Amino acid sequence: MRGENSKDREVCVQFSGGSDSSLTAYRMAQEFRKVHLLTFKHFGQINIENSRKSFNMLNDKMPGKFKHQIVPV
């Protein structure tokens, strides 16, 4: 993001709650003002609660930095 201050911007991460998306969210939180975590819930999906648990862990580390939403598709 040349010429732009990412600390003033927001970013969106597709968030399953697994280790890859959790690490991505954490890294983005270091670069952006707010991180929106989107979990897409679809038929047959299991362990959707992992995303809530992982969100809570991230939010404990950096309160108010993340916003989590589960979106039915």
C-alpha positions as CSV (number, residue, x, y, z in Angstrom):
1,M,0.0,0.0,0.0
2,R,2.4,2.6,-1.2
3,G,1.6,6.2,-0.2
4,E,-1.3,5.1,2.1
5,N,-1.3,4.7,5.8
6,S,-2.8,1.3,6.5
7,K,-3.2,2.1,10.2
8,D,-6.1,4.3,9.2
9,R,-7.8,1.6,7.1
10,E,-9.8,-1.5,7.7
11,V,-9.4,-5.0,6.3
12,C,-11.6,-8.0,5.9
13,V,-10.4,-11.6,6.4
14,Q,-12.3,-14.8,5.5
15,F,-12.2,-16.5,8.9
16,S,-12.7,-20.1,9.7
17,G,-11.1,-19.9,13.1
18,G,-8.4,-22.3,12.1
19,S,-4.7,-21.6,12.6
20,D,-4.2,-20.1,9.1
21,S,-7.0,-17.6,9.3
22,S,-6.3,-16.8,12.9
23,L,-2.6,-16.0,12.1
24,T,-3.7,-13.9,9.1
25,A,-6.1,-12.0,11.3
26,Y,-3.5,-11.4,13.9
27,R,-1.0,-10.2,11.4
28,M,-3.5,-7.9,9.7
29,A,-4.3,-6.4,13.2
30,Q,-0.8,-5.2,13.4
31,E,-1.1,-3.3,10.1
32,F,-4.7,-2.1,10.1
33,R,-7.0,-0.1,12.4
34,K,-9.8,-2.7,12.3
35,V,-10.1,-6.3,11.1
36,H,-13.4,-7.6,10.0
37,L,-13.6,-11.4,10.4
38,L,-16.2,-13.1,8.1
39,T,-17.2,-16.6,8.6
40,F,-19.5,-18.0,5.9
41,K,-21.9,-20.6,7.3
42,H,-23.2,-23.1,4.7
43,F,-25.1,-26.3,4.7
44,G,-23.2,-29.2,6.1
45,Q,-20.5,-27.1,7.7
46,I,-19.2,-28.5,11.0
47,N,-17.3,-26.8,13.8
48,I,-18.5,-23.3,13.1
49,E,-18.0,-22.7,16.9
50,N,-14.2,-22.8,16.2
51,S,-14.5,-19.3,14.7
52,R,-16.2,-17.9,17.8
53,K,-13.6,-19.5,20.1
54,S,-10.7,-18.1,17.9
55,F,-12.3,-14.7,17.7
56,N,-12.6,-14.6,21.5
57,M,-8.9,-15.5,21.8
58,L,-7.9,-12.8,19.4
59,N,-10.2,-10.3,21.1
60,D,-8.6,-11.0,24.4
61,K,-5.2,-10.2,23.0
62,M,-6.3,-7.1,21.2
63,P,-9.6,-5.9,22.6
64,G,-11.8,-4.0,20.1
65,K,-9.5,-4.6,17.2
66,F,-11.7,-7.3,15.6
67,K,-15.3,-7.6,14.5
68,H,-16.6,-11.1,13.8
69,Q,-19.7,-11.9,11.8
70,I,-21.1,-15.3,10.8
71,V,-22.8,-14.9,7.4
72,P,-25.3,-17.6,6.3
73,V,-24.9,-18.4,2.6
